[in-house]
Amino acid sequence: MAVVLSFSWPGATPEQYDAVRDVVHWEEDTPHGAVLHVAWFDADGLRITDVWDTEEDFTRFMQERLAPAVEKVGVPGQPEVSFTTMHRRFVAPGVSGASS
């Protein structure tokens, strides 16, 4: 059953997010089990909503690829992460998986 990941990283900046993305290359080398990724920033820092096939898929990605990149870039603090079982997914007609 797919899961929805809610991810919050207080104090993380767009520059740090982009630097981690440049190290990990998750858009070019999609992690196993990744379905959807949406990231934004508010006054408190980074917010992410993801859909993964399983919680274990995200955990593996975090341990093997994301955590080493976060350490390399030097993002301070720790994220707050929670998972919820996905009930339903809708993708509007004509929407593709391209990043922007």
C-alpha positions in Angstrom: 0.0 0.0 0.0 1.4 3.4 -1.0 2.2 5.9 1.7 2.2 9.7 1.9 5.3 11.3 3.5 5.0 14.6 5.3 8.4 16.2 5.8 9.2 19.4 7.6 12.8 20.8 8.0 12.8 24.0 10.1 15.4 26.5 8.9 16.3 24.7 5.7 16.7 27.1 2.8 16.0 26.8 -0.9 19.8 27.0 -1.6 20.4 24.0 0.7 17.5 22.0 -0.9 18.9 22.7 -4.4 22.5 21.8 -3.3 21.2 18.4 -1.9 19.2 17.8 -5.1 22.4 18.5 -7.2 24.3 15.9 -5.2 21.6 13.2 -5.1 20.2 13.6 -8.7 16.8 12.1 -7.6 15.1 13.6 -10.7 17.6 12.0 -13.1 18.1 8.8 -11.1 14.7 8.2 -9.5 14.8 6.3 -6.3 13.1 2.9 -6.2 9.5 3.3 -4.9 9.3 7.1 -5.4 6.0 8.1 -6.9 5.6 11.9 -6.4 7.6 14.7 -4.8 6.4 18.3 -4.1 8.6 20.8 -2.2 7.9 24.3 -1.0 9.1 26.8 1.6 7.3 28.8 4.2 8.4 31.1 7.0 9.6 28.0 9.0 11.6 26.3 6.3 11.3 23.4 4.0 8.0 21.4 3.5 7.7 18.3 1.4 4.9 16.0 0.5 5.9 12.7 -1.2 4.1 9.5 -2.2 6.2 6.3 -2.0 5.3 2.7 -2.7 6.3 1.8 0.8 7.8 3.5 3.9 10.8 1.1 3.6 11.5 2.5 0.1 11.9 6.0 1.5 13.9 4.8 4.5 16.3 3.1 2.2 16.6 6.2 0.0 17.2 8.4 3.1 19.9 6.1 4.5 21.7 5.3 1.2 21.5 8.6 -0.7 19.8 11.5 1.0 21.4 11.5 4.4 25.0 11.4 3.0 24.1 14.4 0.7 22.6 16.4 3.6 25.7 15.8 5.6 27.9 16.8 2.7 25.9 20.0 2.1 25.8 20.8 5.8 22.1 21.2 6.4 21.7 21.8 10.1 19.1 20.2 12.4 16.9 17.2 11.7 13.6 16.9 9.7 10.3 16.0 11.1 9.0 13.0 9.1 5.6 11.2 9.3 3.9 8.6 7.1 0.2 8.0 6.5 -1.3 5.2 4.3 -2.6 6.8 1.1 -6.3 6.4 0.6 -6.6 7.6 -3.0 -4.6 9.3 -5.7 -5.9 11.5 -8.5 -3.8 12.9 -11.3 -5.5 15.4 -13.5 -5.7 14.5 -17.2 -2.7 15.9 -19.2 -0.4 16.2 -16.2 3.0 14.6 -16.7 5.8 13.8 -14.3 8.1 16.5 -15.5 9.8 18.6 -12.9 9.6 22.4 -12.8 
